Amino acid sequence: MSSASERSYTRRDTVMFLVCVGISEALRSTVLAPLVWLQARAEEGRTSRARLHAITIQRDSTSYIAQGLPSLIAENERLRQLLSLSRRLSTPYVAAEVLHQTQATDGRTLLLDVGTRNGVAEFDPVVAPEGLIGVVLNATERSSVVMTWAHPEFRVSAFTVTGNASGVVAPSLLTTGDGALEFRGVPYRDSVPPGTLVLSSGLGGVYPKGIPVGIVTGVIREQTGWERVYRLRPAANPGSAAHVLVLVTPPDADLARAFPSDSALEAMRLDSIARVRRADSLADAERLARAARAESLAAVRRDTTVAAPPRRPAPAAPTVRPVPPATPRPAAPVAPSPVPGVPSQKPAAPSQAPATTPSPPPATPKPAAGDSAR
């Protein structure tokens, strides 16, 4: 009896369970559907916010890296150029890092992390891959101060890459313009065109020969019959220099080969430009000469055509009529003599006509219009 009742209760529980499941599914799809939708949206919102936060962090880190990437690329490029320059130098040098970067309005001095213990001394030239930076003004055991080309006391003896002019480079007295250096003391008879590279000449016992100093951009002032002062665009910028080389070299060294991109190649470029200009000028002169010659020939032909008289028709040959042959006259009869024994006199022979030269056969005249009609 008990087993039958237990089976009935088990069936009842199973039926009740099935009924509850069906009711719950019905309620979930009808009454509780908005609540289920809200729950799903909340889960998606939490997941989206977490994902957005992760993406934001990644984006910020990428932006930070991207902002520093150009500077890293530029620094890497400058280090490569400096390394290439150090390989081209055949004289001793000391690599240095700029510790104190001055402001853009005050680029007169630089502080380096090398000193006397590294072999740096006063009046040692300081160069960058682009050209001359300055000279060591004061050196201590672990650091040194560099006087750049912007310092009022900076001077360097220089000459043009073509060798046709020489002078002294000093800071510009003008604050306007694209150059901060002046090429002074150039003789008035020596003209320096814009774009000419100016190198250190090695005179004075401080700077070696062949270091690029600047490029000529124009004339600042001139004194008639005495000198010209040119404006220079500096070859190197101390404000952007983070690593430099201190040259521990004798002043009589020639460093032109160490700066091929700034001296030899520039000279070759200027020479090629001059050759192209000469070739173009010769071609233009030849073309103008040909045009002038063609124009002169055309003018002569026009004058000849105007001045020539009109041609007259050739005169017709005169009509020669044939002369009939002369008819011989009969001889006169002999009259008998009235006196016997006296011979009779012959009558006088007619006068002979003078001999005439035979004439060529007459040309057959063309019948006139009237004759042909007749």
Secondary structure, DSSP 8 states (H G I E B T S, - for coil): -HHHHHHHHHHHHHHHHHHHHHHHHHHHHTTSHHHHHHHHHHHHHHHHHHHHHHHHHHHHHHHHHHHHHHHHHHHHHHHHHHHHHHHH--S-EEEEEEEE---TT--SEEEES--GGGT--TT-EEE-SSSEEEEEEEE-SS-EEEEETTSTT--EEEEETTSS-EEEEEE-S-SSSS-SEEEEEEETT----TT-EEEE--TTSSS-BT-EEEEEEEEEEEETTTEEEEEEEESS-GGG-SEEEEE---TT-B-GGG-IIIIIHHHHHHHHHHHHHHHHHHHHHHHHHHHHHHHHHHHHHHHHHHHS-----------------------------SSTTS--------------------------HHHHH-
